[in-house]
C-alpha cells in the first residue's frame, strides 16, 4: 500500500525568509502560497513528485529533521561545496567536526547534514547498494568501501 513519503511540513519563524532559503538556496519550486494562514508549499524534485509545507510560527517554532534523496555521486563530489557556497555548514551524523558525508552501515546509506535558518536539521541521503552491516556503525565512505571489499574477500 505505502510506496513512499509524499510530503512533510515544518514550522518556520519567518515564512518569507524560509521561502527564499528553500527556493533560492536549495532550488525548490514554490507551488502555492496562502498568505492568510500563512503557509507555503514547495515542490521537491519533479513537479508534484514530493512536497514540503512551511507553516509560519513566529514564536518558538519546533525544529524537525527530514532528508532529501540525492544521487550518491552528487553527495560524494558536490554536496559539501554546494552547501558551503550557500553559506551553510555541512556536518555528519556524529557531529565530530568532519565536514564530509558518512555511511550508516546498517542501511547502508550515505548522508550529509545541514540546518535551515530555523534550526531544522536537513539531510542529503542516498541509499547504497548491498546489505547492511549494523555492527560497522557510522563511518566515512572510504572506510565503508574498504570494509565492504574486505568482507567480500572473506566470503570467497
N, CA, C and O atoms as a GROMACS GRO file, in nm:
protein
  624
    1UNK      N    1   0.082  -0.120   0.000
    1UNK     CA    2   0.000   0.000   0.000
    1UNK      C    3   0.086   0.126   0.000
    1UNK      O    4   0.077   0.207  -0.093
    2UNK      N    5   0.170   0.145   0.103
    2UNK     CA    6   0.253   0.265   0.111
    2UNK      C    7   0.376   0.247   0.022
    2UNK      O    8   0.446   0.146   0.032
    3UNK      N    9   0.400   0.345  -0.065
    3UNK     CA   10   0.513   0.340  -0.158
    3UNK      C   11   0.621   0.441  -0.123
    3UNK      O   12   0.733   0.430  -0.173
    4UNK      N   13   0.591   0.538  -0.041
    4UNK     CA   14   0.689   0.641  -0.010
    4UNK      C   15   0.626   0.752   0.070
    4UNK      O   16   0.509   0.744   0.108
    5UNK      N   17   0.704   0.855   0.096
    5UNK     CA   18   0.656   0.972   0.169
    5UNK      C   19   0.638   1.086   0.069
    5UNK      O   20   0.733   1.124   0.000
    6UNK      N   21   0.519   1.139   0.060
    6UNK     CA   22   0.489   1.242  -0.039
    6UNK      C   23   0.524   1.382   0.012
    6UNK      O   24   0.579   1.463  -0.063
    7UNK      N   25   0.492   1.410   0.138
    7UNK     CA   26   0.515   1.545   0.186
    7UNK      C   27   0.548   1.544   0.334
    7UNK      O   28   0.516   1.450   0.407
    8UNK      N   29   0.612   1.651   0.376
    8UNK     CA   30   0.634   1.677   0.518
    8UNK      C   31   0.615   1.826   0.540
    8UNK      O   32   0.627   1.906   0.447
    9UNK      N   33   0.585   1.863   0.664
    9UNK     CA   34   0.559   2.002   0.698
    9UNK      C   35   0.644   2.041   0.818
    9UNK      O   36   0.665   1.961   0.909
   10UNK      N   37   0.692   2.166   0.816
   10UNK     CA   38   0.772   2.216   0.927
   10UNK      C   39   0.725   2.356   0.964
   10UNK      O   40   0.663   2.426   0.884
   11UNK      N   41   0.757   2.395   1.088
   11UNK     CA   42   0.729   2.530   1.134
   11UNK      C   43   0.851   2.617   1.108
   11UNK      O   44   0.965   2.573   1.128
   12UNK      N   45   0.827   2.740   1.064
   12UNK     CA   46   0.934   2.836   1.039
   12UNK      C   47   0.897   2.968   1.105
   12UNK      O   48   0.779   3.001   1.117
   13UNK      N   49   0.997   3.043   1.148
   13UNK     CA   50   0.969   3.169   1.219
   13UNK      C   51   0.938   3.284   1.125
   13UNK      O   52   0.871   3.380   1.164
   14UNK      N   53   0.987   3.277   1.000
   14UNK     CA   54   0.965   3.384   0.904
   14UNK      C   55   0.940   3.318   0.768
   14UNK      O   56   1.033   3.269   0.704
   15UNK      N   57   0.815   3.318   0.725
   15UNK     CA   58   0.778   3.248   0.602
   15UNK      C   59   0.852   3.302   0.481
   15UNK      O   60   0.903   3.224   0.400
   16UNK      N   61   0.860   3.431   0.468
   16UNK     CA   62   0.926   3.491   0.351
   16UNK      C   63   1.074   3.450   0.345
   16UNK      O   64   1.124   3.413   0.239
   17UNK      N   65   1.141   3.458   0.458
   17UNK     CA   66   1.283   3.419   0.465
   17UNK      C   67   1.300   3.269   0.434
   17UNK      O   68   1.395   3.231   0.366
   18UNK      N   69   1.210   3.187   0.483
   18UNK     CA   70   1.218   3.043   0.458
   18UNK      C   71   1.190   3.008   0.312
   18UNK      O   72   1.254   2.920   0.255
   19UNK      N   73   1.093   3.076   0.252
   19UNK     CA   74   1.066   3.054   0.109
   19UNK      C   75   1.191   3.088   0.030
   19UNK      O   76   1.230   3.015  -0.061
   20UNK      N   77   1.253   3.199   0.064
   20UNK     CA   78   1.376   3.240  -0.005
   20UNK      C   79   1.485   3.133   0.013
   20UNK      O   80   1.552   3.098  -0.084
   21UNK      N   81   1.503   3.082   0.135
   21UNK     CA   82   1.605   2.979   0.161
   21UNK      C   83   1.579   2.854   0.076
   21UNK      O   84   1.669   2.806   0.007
   22UNK      N   85   1.457   2.803   0.082
   22UNK     CA   86   1.428   2.676   0.014
   22UNK      C   87   1.422   2.690  -0.138
   22UNK      O   88   1.452   2.594  -0.210
   23UNK      N   89   1.385   2.807  -0.189
   23UNK     CA   90   1.379   2.823  -0.335
   23UNK      C   91   1.513   2.871  -0.392
   23UNK      O   92   1.566   2.810  -0.485
   24UNK      N   93   1.567   2.978  -0.336
   24UNK     CA   94   1.690   3.037  -0.393
   24UNK      C   95   1.816   2.961  -0.353
   24UNK      O   96   1.908   2.949  -0.433
   25UNK      N   97   1.821   2.911  -0.231
   25UNK     CA   98   1.941   2.842  -0.184
   25UNK      C   99   1.938   2.694  -0.222
   25UNK      O  100   2.036   2.642  -0.275
   26UNK      N  101   1.827   2.626  -0.196
   26UNK     CA  102   1.820   2.482  -0.223
   26UNK      C  103   1.757   2.447  -0.357
   26UNK      O  104   1.767   2.333  -0.401
   27UNK      N  105   1.691   2.542  -0.422
   27UNK     CA  106   1.639   2.517  -0.556
   27UNK      C  107   1.502   2.452  -0.565
   27UNK      O  108   1.465   2.402  -0.671
   28UNK      N  109   1.426   2.453  -0.455
   28UNK     CA  110   1.289   2.400  -0.463
   28UNK      C  111   1.201   2.503  -0.534
   28UNK      O  112   1.238   2.620  -0.546
   29UNK      N  113   1.086   2.459  -0.581
   29UNK     CA  114   0.996   2.547  -0.657
   29UNK      C  115   0.870   2.577  -0.574
   29UNK      O  116   0.806   2.485  -0.522
   30UNK      N  117   0.835   2.705  -0.564
   30UNK     CA  118   0.714   2.743  -0.492
   30UNK      C  119   0.592   2.690  -0.566
   30UNK      O  120   0.573   2.718  -0.684
   31UNK      N  121   0.510   2.613  -0.495
   31UNK     CA  122   0.389   2.555  -0.554
   31UNK      C  123   0.266   2.640  -0.521
   31UNK      O  124   0.181   2.663  -0.606
   32UNK      N  125   0.258   2.686  -0.396
   32UNK     CA  126   0.139   2.761  -0.352
   32UNK      C  127   0.174   2.840  -0.227
   32UNK      O  128   0.245   2.792  -0.139
   33UNK      N  129   0.123   2.962  -0.220
   33UNK     CA  130   0.142   3.048  -0.104
   33UNK      C  131   0.004   3.091  -0.055
   33UNK      O  132  -0.074   3.148  -0.131
   34UNK      N  133  -0.026   3.063   0.070
   34UNK     CA  134  -0.152   3.105   0.133
   34UNK      C  135  -0.116   3.207   0.240
   34UNK      O  136  -0.083   3.170   0.353
   35UNK      N  137  -0.121   3.333   0.205
   35UNK     CA  138  -0.079   3.439   0.296
   35UNK      C  139  -0.174   3.459   0.413
   35UNK      O  140  -0.135   3.516   0.514
   36UNK      N  141  -0.298   3.412   0.402
   36UNK     CA  142  -0.395   3.429   0.510
   36UNK      C  143  -0.356   3.346   0.633
   36UNK      O  144  -0.381   3.388   0.746
   37UNK      N  145  -0.297   3.231   0.613
   37UNK     CA  146  -0.269   3.141   0.726
   37UNK      C  147  -0.139   3.169   0.798
   37UNK      O  148  -0.151   3.155   0.920
   38UNK      N  149  -0.029   3.203   0.761
   38UNK     CA  150   0.046   3.193   0.637
   38UNK      C  151   0.117   3.057   0.623
   38UNK      O  152   0.181   3.008   0.716
   39UNK      N  153   0.104   3.001   0.504
   39UNK     CA  154   0.160   2.869   0.471
   39UNK      C  155   0.213   2.875   0.328
   39UNK      O  156   0.157   2.944   0.242
   40UNK      N  157   0.320   2.802   0.303
   40UNK     CA  158   0.371   2.788   0.166
   40UNK      C  159   0.397   2.641   0.140
   40UNK      O  160   0.436   2.567   0.230
   41UNK      N  161   0.375   2.600   0.017
   41UNK     CA  162   0.403   2.464  -0.026
   41UNK      C  163   0.506   2.471  -0.138
   41UNK      O  164   0.493   2.552  -0.230
   42UNK      N  165   0.607   2.385  -0.130
   42UNK     CA  166   0.716   2.384  -0.227
   42UNK      C  167   0.729   2.246  -0.290
   42UNK      O  168   0.717   2.144  -0.221
   43UNK      N  169   0.754   2.243  -0.421
   43UNK     CA  170   0.777   2.116  -0.488
   43UNK      C  171   0.921   2.072  -0.465
   43UNK      O  172   1.014   2.152  -0.469
   44UNK      N  173   0.937   1.943  -0.440
   44UNK     CA  174   1.069   1.880  -0.426
   44UNK      C  175   1.085   1.789  -0.547
   44UNK      O  176   0.998   1.706  -0.574
   45UNK      N  177   1.195   1.803  -0.619
   45UNK     CA  178   1.217   1.720  -0.737
   45UNK      C  179   1.124   1.761  -0.849
   45UNK      O  180   1.093   1.879  -0.865
   46UNK      N  181   1.082   1.663  -0.927
   46UNK     CA  182   0.990   1.692  -1.037
   46UNK      C  183   0.858   1.741  -0.979
   46UNK      O  184   0.816   1.699  -0.871
   47UNK      N  185   0.793   1.830  -1.053
   47UNK     CA  186   0.667   1.886  -1.006
   47UNK      C  187   0.568   1.776  -0.968
   47UNK      O  188   0.547   1.680  -1.042
   48UNK      N  189   0.511   1.791  -0.853
   48UNK     CA  190   0.411   1.702  -0.794
   48UNK      C  191   0.467   1.567  -0.753
   48UNK      O  192   0.390   1.475  -0.723
   49UNK      N  193   0.600   1.552  -0.750
   49UNK     CA  194   0.664   1.428  -0.705
   49UNK      C  195   0.666   1.420  -0.552
   49UNK      O  196   0.638   1.315  -0.494
   50UNK      N  197   0.698   1.533  -0.488
   50UNK     CA  198   0.701   1.542  -0.342
   50UNK      C  199   0.687   1.689  -0.303
   50UNK      O  200   0.709   1.778  -0.385
   51UNK      N  201   0.650   1.713  -0.177
   51UNK     CA  202   0.621   1.849  -0.136
   51UNK      C  203   0.670   1.875   0.007
   51UNK      O  204   0.672   1.786   0.091
   52UNK      N  205   0.707   2.001   0.030
   52UNK     CA  206   0.743   2.049   0.162
   52UNK      C  207   0.649   2.163   0.198
   52UNK      O  208   0.633   2.257   0.120
   53UNK      N  209   0.587   2.154   0.314
   53UNK     CA  210   0.499   2.261   0.362
   53UNK      C  211   0.571   2.343   0.468
   53UNK      O  212   0.631   2.288   0.560
   54UNK      N  213   0.564   2.474   0.455
   54UNK     CA  214   0.623   2.566   0.552
   54UNK      C  215   0.511   2.641   0.622
   54UNK      O  216   0.433   2.710   0.557
   55UNK      N  217   0.501   2.628   0.751
   55UNK     CA  218   0.397   2.691   0.831
   55UNK      C  219   0.461   2.795   0.922
   55UNK      O  220   0.542   2.762   1.009
   56UNK      N  221   0.425   2.921   0.901
   56UNK     CA  222   0.486   3.025   0.984
   56UNK      C  223   0.436   3.016   1.128
   56UNK      O  224   0.315   3.014   1.153
   57UNK      N  225   0.529   3.008   1.219
   57UNK     CA  226   0.504   3.005   1.364
   57UNK      C  227   0.607   3.100   1.424
   57UNK      O  228   0.718   3.059   1.458
   58UNK      N  229   0.569   3.227   1.438
   58UNK     CA  230   0.665   3.331   1.478
   58UNK      C  231   0.729   3.304   1.613
   58UNK      O  232   0.847   3.335   1.633
   59UNK      N  233   0.655   3.249   1.706
   59UNK     CA  234   0.708   3.224   1.840
   59UNK      C  235   0.737   3.076   1.859
   59UNK      O  236   0.650   2.991   1.840
   60UNK      N  237   0.858   3.045   1.896
   60UNK     CA  238   0.901   2.909   1.931
   60UNK      C  239   0.868   2.801   1.827
   60UNK      O  240   0.803   2.702   1.860
   61UNK      N  241   0.913   2.819   1.703
   61UNK     CA  242   0.893   2.709   1.608
   61UNK      C  243   0.970   2.585   1.654
   61UNK      O  244   1.082   2.598   1.706
   62UNK      N  245   0.913   2.468   1.637
   62UNK     CA  246   0.976   2.344   1.680
   62UNK      C  247   1.059   2.286   1.566
   62UNK      O  248   1.003   2.245   1.464
   63UNK      N  249   1.192   2.282   1.581
   63UNK     CA  250   1.276   2.227   1.475
   63UNK      C  251   1.248   2.078   1.453
   63UNK      O  252   1.216   2.005   1.546
   64UNK      N  253   1.261   2.036   1.330
   64UNK     CA  254   1.238   1.897   1.288
   64UNK      C  255   1.357   1.850   1.205
   64UNK      O  256   1.449   1.926   1.176
   65UNK      N  257   1.351   1.725   1.168
   65UNK     CA  258   1.453   1.666   1.081
   65UNK      C  259   1.384   1.600   0.962
   65UNK      O  260   1.282   1.532   0.978
   66UNK      N  261   1.441   1.619   0.843
   66UNK     CA  262   1.398   1.542   0.727
   66UNK      C  263   1.512   1.536   0.628
   66UNK      O  264   1.606   1.616   0.634
   67UNK      N  265   1.503   1.440   0.535
   67UNK     CA  266   1.611   1.416   0.440
   67UNK      C  267   1.561   1.427   0.297
   67UNK      O  268   1.451   1.385   0.264
   68UNK      N  269   1.647   1.486   0.213
   68UNK     CA  270   1.622   1.492   0.069
   68UNK      C  271   1.699   1.378   0.003
   68UNK      O  272   1.818   1.360   0.029
   69UNK      N  273   1.632   1.302  -0.082
   69UNK     CA  274   1.703   1.200  -0.160
   69UNK      C  275   1.796   1.268  -0.258
   69UNK      O  276   1.762   1.371  -0.317
   70UNK      N  277   1.914   1.210  -0.276
   70UNK     CA  278   2.011   1.264  -0.370
   70UNK      C  279   2.093   1.149  -0.428
   70UNK      O  280   2.095   1.039  -0.372
   71UNK      N  281   2.158   1.174  -0.540
   71UNK     CA  282   2.245   1.072  -0.600
   71UNK      C  283   2.372   1.058  -0.519
   71UNK      O  284   2.426   1.156  -0.468
   72UNK      N  285   2.420   0.936  -0.507
   72UNK     CA  286   2.543   0.909  -0.433
   72UNK      C  287   2.658   0.995  -0.483
   72UNK      O  288   2.728   1.056  -0.403
   73UNK      N  289   2.677   1.000  -0.614
   73UNK     CA  290   2.788   1.076  -0.670
   73UNK      C  291   2.776   1.226  -0.639
   73UNK      O  292   2.876   1.292  -0.614
   74UNK      N  293   2.655   1.278  -0.642
   74UNK     CA  294   2.634   1.419  -0.607
   74UNK      C  295   2.672   1.446  -0.462
   74UNK      O  296   2.735   1.547  -0.431
   75UNK      N  297   2.634   1.355  -0.374
   75UNK     CA  298   2.669   1.373  -0.232
   75UNK      C  299   2.820   1.366  -0.215
   75UNK      O  300   2.880   1.449  -0.146
   76UNK      N  301   2.882   1.265  -0.277
   76UNK     CA  302   3.027   1.249  -0.261
   76UNK      C  303   3.107   1.363  -0.321
   76UNK      O  304   3.202   1.412  -0.260
   77UNK      N  305   3.070   1.406  -0.441
   77UNK     CA  306   3.152   1.502  -0.514
   77UNK      C  307   3.114   1.648  -0.492
   77UNK      O  308   3.201   1.735  -0.496
   78UNK      N  309   2.986   1.676  -0.469
   78UNK     CA  310   2.941   1.815  -0.474
   78UNK      C  311   2.874   1.868  -0.349
   78UNK      O  312   2.867   1.990  -0.331
   79UNK      N  313   2.824   1.782  -0.261
   79UNK     CA  314   2.738   1.830  -0.152
   79UNK      C  315   2.807   1.931  -0.060
   79UNK      O  316   2.748   2.034  -0.027
   80UNK      N  317   2.929   1.904  -0.018
   80UNK     CA  318   2.997   1.994   0.075
   80UNK      C  319   3.020   2.130   0.010
   80UNK      O  320   2.992   2.233   0.071
   81UNK      N  321   3.070   2.131  -0.114
   81UNK     CA  322   3.090   2.259  -0.184
   81UNK      C  323   2.958   2.330  -0.209
   81UNK      O  324   2.949   2.452  -0.194
   82UNK      N  325   2.854   2.255  -0.247
   82UNK     CA  326   2.721   2.310  -0.270
   82UNK      C  327   2.675   2.385  -0.145
   82UNK      O  328   2.628   2.498  -0.155
   83UNK      N  329   2.689   2.322  -0.030
   83UNK     CA  330   2.643   2.383   0.095
   83UNK      C  331   2.729   2.503   0.134
   83UNK      O  332   2.677   2.608   0.171
   84UNK      N  333   2.860   2.487   0.127
   84UNK     CA  334   2.950   2.596   0.167
   84UNK      C  335   2.933   2.720   0.078
   84UNK      O  336   2.940   2.832   0.126
   85UNK      N  337   2.912   2.699  -0.053
   85UNK     CA  338   2.891   2.812  -0.144
   85UNK      C  339   2.765   2.889  -0.110
   85UNK      O  340   2.749   3.004  -0.150
   86UNK      N  341   2.675   2.826  -0.036
   86UNK     CA  342   2.549   2.888   0.005
   86UNK      C  343   2.552   2.930   0.152
   86UNK      O  344   2.449   2.956   0.213
   87UNK      N  345   2.675   2.936   0.207
   87UNK     CA  346   2.696   2.974   0.347
   87UNK      C  347   2.625   2.883   0.446
   87UNK      O  348   2.577   2.929   0.550
   88UNK      N  349   2.619   2.755   0.414
   88UNK     CA  350   2.562   2.655   0.503
   88UNK      C  351   2.675   2.567   0.554
   88UNK      O  352   2.768   2.537   0.480
   89UNK      N  353   2.666   2.525   0.678
   89UNK     CA  354   2.772   2.444   0.738
   89UNK      C  355   2.734   2.296   0.730
   89UNK      O  356   2.640   2.251   0.795
   90UNK      N  357   2.808   2.219   0.647
   90UNK     CA  358   2.782   2.075   0.641
   90UNK      C  359   2.838   2.006   0.766
   90UNK      O  360   2.941   2.048   0.820
   91UNK      N  361   2.770   1.901   0.810
   91UNK     CA  362   2.822   1.820   0.920
   91UNK      C  363   2.772   1.678   0.904
   91UNK      O  364   2.674   1.652   0.834
   92UNK      N  365   2.842   1.586   0.971
   92UNK     CA  366   2.799   1.447   0.960
   92UNK      C  367   2.717   1.408   1.083
   92UNK      O  368   2.706   1.485   1.178
   93UNK      N  369   2.662   1.290   1.080
   93UNK     CA  370   2.575   1.241   1.186
   93UNK      C  371   2.644   1.243   1.322
   93UNK      O  372   2.579   1.266   1.424
   94UNK      N  373   2.774   1.219   1.324
   94UNK     CA  374   2.848   1.214   1.450
   94UNK      C  375   2.876   1.353   1.508
   94UNK      O  376   2.915   1.365   1.624
   95UNK      N  377   2.857   1.458   1.426
   95UNK     CA  378   2.885   1.596   1.468
   95UNK      C  379   3.024   1.606   1.530
   95UNK      O  380   3.042   1.667   1.636
   96UNK      N  381   3.122   1.545   1.462
   96UNK     CA  382   3.259   1.541   1.513
   96UNK      C  383   3.351   1.643   1.446
   96UNK      O  384   3.473   1.635   1.460
   97UNK      N  385   3.292   1.740   1.375
   97UNK     CA  386   3.371   1.845   1.311
   97UNK      C  387   3.420   1.809   1.171
   97UNK      O  388   3.479   1.894   1.103
   98UNK      N  389   3.397   1.688   1.129
   98UNK     CA  390   3.439   1.646   0.995
   98UNK      C  391   3.327   1.680   0.897
   98UNK      O  392   3.214   1.634   0.912
   99UNK      N  393   3.361   1.762   0.798
   99UNK     CA  394   3.262   1.809   0.702
   99UNK      C  395   3.261   1.721   0.578
   99UNK      O  396   3.287   1.767   0.467
  100UNK      N  397   3.230   1.594   0.596
  100UNK     CA  398   3.218   1.506   0.481
  100UNK      C  399   3.109   1.404   0.506
  100UNK      O  400   3.079   1.371   0.621
  101UNK      N  401   3.050   1.353   0.399
  101UNK     CA  402   2.942   1.255   0.414
  101UNK      C  403   2.989   1.130   0.488
  101UNK      O  404   3.106   1.091   0.480
  102UNK      N  405   2.897   1.068   0.558
  102UNK     CA  406   2.924   0.944   0.631
  102UNK      C  407   2.825   0.838   0.586
  102UNK      O  408   2.722   0.868   0.526
  103UNK      N  409   2.858   0.712   0.616
  103UNK     CA  410   2.773   0.600   0.582
  103UNK      C  411   2.711   0.543   0.709
  103UNK      O  412   2.780   0.515   0.807
  104UNK      N  413   2.579   0.526   0.704
  104UNK     CA  414   2.508   0.448   0.807
  104UNK      C  415   2.514   0.304   0.758
  104UNK      O  416   2.440   0.266   0.668
  105UNK      N  417   2.602   0.226   0.816
  105UNK     CA  418   2.626   0.090   0.766
  105UNK      C  419   2.505  -0.002   0.781
  105UNK      O  420   2.492  -0.099   0.707
  106UNK      N  421   2.416   0.027   0.875
  106UNK     CA  422   2.301  -0.062   0.895
  106UNK      C  423   2.204  -0.057   0.778
  106UNK      O  424   2.129  -0.153   0.757
  107UNK      N  425   2.203   0.052   0.701
  107UNK     CA  426   2.105   0.065   0.592
  107UNK      C  427   2.151  -0.005   0.464
  107UNK      O  428   2.071  -0.087   0.418
  108UNK      N  429   2.258   0.013   0.402
  108UNK     CA  430   2.355   0.122   0.414
  108UNK      C  431   2.308   0.245   0.334
  108UNK      O  432   2.238   0.233   0.234
  109UNK      N  433   2.350   0.363   0.383
  109UNK     CA  434   2.315   0.490   0.317
  109UNK      C  435   2.425   0.592   0.343
  109UNK      O  436   2.488   0.594   0.449
  110UNK      N  437   2.446   0.678   0.245
  110UNK     CA  438   2.542   0.787   0.252
  110UNK      C  439   2.467   0.915   0.284
  110UNK      O  440   2.363   0.942   0.223
  111UNK      N  441   2.517   0.997   0.378
  111UNK     CA  442   2.442   1.116   0.418
  111UNK      C  443   2.534   1.229   0.463
  111UNK      O  444   2.644   1.206   0.513
  112UNK      N  445   2.486   1.351   0.443
  112UNK     CA  446   2.549   1.472   0.495
  112UNK      C  447   2.436   1.563   0.546
  112UNK      O  448   2.328   1.566   0.487
  113UNK      N  449   2.461   1.635   0.653
  113UNK     CA  450   2.360   1.718   0.719
  113UNK      C  451   2.392   1.866   0.708
  113UNK      O  452   2.506   1.906   0.683
  114UNK      N  453   2.288   1.949   0.728
  114UNK     CA  454   2.300   2.094   0.737
  114UNK      C  455   2.170   2.145   0.799
  114UNK      O  456   2.073   2.071   0.811
  115UNK      N  457   2.168   2.272   0.838
  115UNK     CA  458   2.048   2.329   0.902
  115UNK      C  459   1.990   2.441   0.819
  115UNK      O  460   2.061   2.508   0.744
  116UNK      N  461   1.858   2.459   0.831
  116UNK     CA  462   1.795   2.576   0.770
  116UNK      C  463   1.800   2.691   0.869
  116UNK      O  464   1.848   2.673   0.981
  117UNK      N  465   1.751   2.810   0.832
  117UNK     CA  466   1.759   2.926   0.923
  117UNK      C  467   1.688   2.907   1.057
  117UNK      O  468   1.720   2.977   1.153
  118UNK      N  469   1.591   2.816   1.065
  118UNK     CA  470   1.519   2.793   1.191
  118UNK      C  471   1.575   2.676   1.272
  118UNK      O  472   1.517   2.638   1.374
  119UNK      N  473   1.686   2.619   1.227
  119UNK     CA  474   1.746   2.507   1.300
  119UNK      C  475   1.688   2.372   1.265
  119UNK      O  476   1.720   2.273   1.331
  120UNK      N  477   1.602   2.366   1.162
  120UNK     CA  478   1.557   2.235   1.116
  120UNK      C  479   1.678   2.162   1.060
  120UNK      O  480   1.757   2.218   0.984
  121UNK      N  481   1.693   2.036   1.100
  121UNK     CA  482   1.808   1.956   1.057
  121UNK      C  483   1.772   1.888   0.926
  121UNK      O  484   1.684   1.803   0.920
  122UNK      N  485   1.844   1.928   0.820
  122UNK     CA  486   1.819   1.876   0.686
  122UNK      C  487   1.931   1.781   0.648
  122UNK      O  488   2.042   1.788   0.701
  123UNK      N  489   1.902   1.693   0.556
  123UNK     CA  490   1.998   1.589   0.518
  123UNK      C  491   1.985   1.560   0.369
  123UNK      O  492   1.875   1.558   0.315
  124UNK      N  493   2.099   1.537   0.305
  124UNK     CA  494   2.102   1.476   0.172
  124UNK      C  495   2.137   1.330   0.196
  124UNK      O  496   2.235   1.302   0.265
  125UNK      N  497   2.060   1.237   0.140
  125UNK     CA  498   2.084   1.095   0.164
  125UNK      C  499   2.070   1.015   0.035
  125UNK      O  500   1.988   1.047  -0.051
  126UNK      N  501   2.153   0.912   0.025
  126UNK     CA  502   2.145   0.818  -0.088
  126UNK      C  503   2.160   0.677  -0.033
  126UNK      O  504   2.256   0.646   0.037
  127UNK      N  505   2.064   0.592  -0.066
  127UNK     CA  506   2.072   0.452  -0.026
  127UNK      C  507   2.179   0.385  -0.111
  127UNK      O  508   2.182   0.402  -0.233
  128UNK      N  509   2.267   0.311  -0.046
  128UNK     CA  510   2.376   0.242  -0.116
  128UNK      C  511   2.336   0.098  -0.147
  128UNK      O  512   2.248   0.042  -0.082
  129UNK      N  513   2.400   0.040  -0.244
  129UNK     CA  514   2.372  -0.099  -0.282
  129UNK      C  515   2.424  -0.195  -0.175
  129UNK      O  516   2.517  -0.164  -0.102
  130UNK      N  517   2.361  -0.309  -0.170
  130UNK     CA  518   2.408  -0.415  -0.081
  130UNK      C  519   2.333  -0.422   0.050
  130UNK      O  520   2.246  -0.340   0.080
  131UNK      N  521   2.371  -0.522   0.126
  131UNK     CA  522   2.310  -0.545   0.257
  131UNK      C  523   2.374  -0.457   0.362
  131UNK      O  524   2.489  -0.415   0.349
  132UNK      N  525   2.298  -0.429   0.465
  132UNK     CA  526   2.351  -0.350   0.575
  132UNK      C  527   2.436  -0.434   0.668
  132UNK      O  528   2.424  -0.556   0.674
  133UNK      N  529   2.522  -0.367   0.740
  133UNK     CA  530   2.607  -0.429   0.841
  133UNK      C  531   2.601  -0.342   0.967
  133UNK      O  532   2.689  -0.258   0.988
  134UNK      N  533   2.499  -0.360   1.051
  134UNK     CA  534   2.480  -0.273   1.167
  134UNK      C  535   2.601  -0.266   1.259
  134UNK      O  536   2.627  -0.163   1.320
  135UNK      N  537   2.675  -0.374   1.269
  135UNK     CA  538   2.790  -0.378   1.359
  135UNK      C  539   2.902  -0.282   1.318
  135UNK      O  540   2.992  -0.255   1.398
  136UNK      N  541   2.898  -0.231   1.195
  136UNK     CA  542   3.000  -0.137   1.148
  136UNK      C  543   2.973   0.006   1.193
  136UNK      O  544   3.062   0.090   1.190
  137UNK      N  545   2.852   0.034   1.235
  137UNK     CA  546   2.820   0.168   1.285
  137UNK      C  547   2.810   0.274   1.177
  137UNK      O  548   2.760   0.248   1.067
  138UNK      N  549   2.858   0.395   1.209
  138UNK     CA  550   2.860   0.508   1.118
  138UNK      C  551   3.006   0.537   1.087
  138UNK      O  552   3.089   0.546   1.178
  139UNK      N  553   3.038   0.552   0.959
  139UNK     CA  554   3.179   0.566   0.921
  139UNK      C  555   3.194   0.646   0.792
  139UNK      O  556   3.098   0.662   0.717
  140UNK      N  557   3.317   0.696   0.766
  140UNK     CA  558   3.343   0.763   0.639
  140UNK      C  559   3.319   0.667   0.522
  140UNK      O  560   3.336   0.546   0.536
  141UNK      N  561   3.280   0.721   0.408
  141UNK     CA  562   3.251   0.641   0.290
  141UNK      C  563   3.369   0.552   0.252
  141UNK      O  564   3.351   0.435   0.221
  142UNK      N  565   3.490   0.607   0.255
  142UNK     CA  566   3.609   0.530   0.216
  142UNK      C  567   3.627   0.408   0.306
  142UNK      O  568   3.664   0.302   0.257
  143UNK      N  569   3.602   0.423   0.435
  143UNK     CA  570   3.613   0.310   0.528
  143UNK      C  571   3.506   0.205   0.498
  143UNK      O  572   3.533   0.085   0.505
  144UNK      N  573   3.387   0.250   0.465
  144UNK     CA  574   3.279   0.157   0.433
  144UNK      C  575   3.315   0.076   0.308
  144UNK      O  576   3.294  -0.045   0.304
  145UNK      N  577   3.369   0.145   0.205
  145UNK     CA  578   3.409   0.076   0.082
  145UNK      C  579   3.516  -0.028   0.114
  145UNK      O  580   3.509  -0.141   0.065
  146UNK      N  581   3.615   0.008   0.196
  146UNK     CA  582   3.722  -0.086   0.233
  146UNK      C  583   3.668  -0.206   0.308
  146UNK      O  584   3.705  -0.320   0.278
  147UNK      N  585   3.581  -0.182   0.406
  147UNK     CA  586   3.523  -0.293   0.483
  147UNK      C  587   3.439  -0.383   0.394
  147UNK      O  588   3.441  -0.505   0.409
  148UNK      N  589   3.365  -0.323   0.303
  148UNK     CA  590   3.280  -0.400   0.213
  148UNK      C  591   3.367  -0.489   0.125
  148UNK      O  592   3.337  -0.607   0.105
  149UNK      N  593   3.477  -0.433   0.073
  149UNK     CA  594   3.571  -0.509  -0.009
  149UNK      C  595   3.632  -0.624   0.070
  149UNK      O  596   3.636  -0.738   0.023
  150UNK      N  597   3.680  -0.594   0.191
  150UNK     CA  598   3.741  -0.696   0.275
  150UNK      C  599   3.640  -0.806   0.312
  150UNK      O  600   3.674  -0.924   0.314
  151UNK      N  601   3.517  -0.766   0.339
  151UNK     CA  602   3.411  -0.861   0.371
  151UNK      C  603   3.382  -0.953   0.252
  151UNK      O  604   3.359  -1.072   0.271
  152UNK      N  605   3.383  -0.898   0.131
  152UNK     CA  606   3.360  -0.977   0.010
  152UNK      C  607   3.471  -1.080  -0.010
  152UNK      O  608   3.444  -1.193  -0.049
  153UNK      N  609   3.595  -1.039   0.016
  153UNK     CA  610   3.709  -1.130   0.001
  153UNK      C  611   3.699  -1.244   0.102
  153UNK      O  612   3.728  -1.359   0.069
  154UNK      N  613   3.659  -1.212   0.226
  154UNK     CA  614   3.646  -1.315   0.331
  154UNK      C  615   3.540  -1.418   0.295
  154UNK      O  616   3.551  -1.536   0.330
  155UNK      N  617   3.436  -1.374   0.224
  155UNK     CA  618   3.327  -1.465   0.188
  155UNK      C  619   3.363  -1.558   0.074
  155UNK      O  620   3.293  -1.656   0.049
  156UNK      N  621   3.473  -1.529   0.003
  156UNK     CA  622   3.517  -1.616  -0.107
  156UNK      C  623   3.576  -1.738  -0.052
  156UNK      O  624   3.619  -1.824  -0.128
   0.00000   0.00000   0.00000
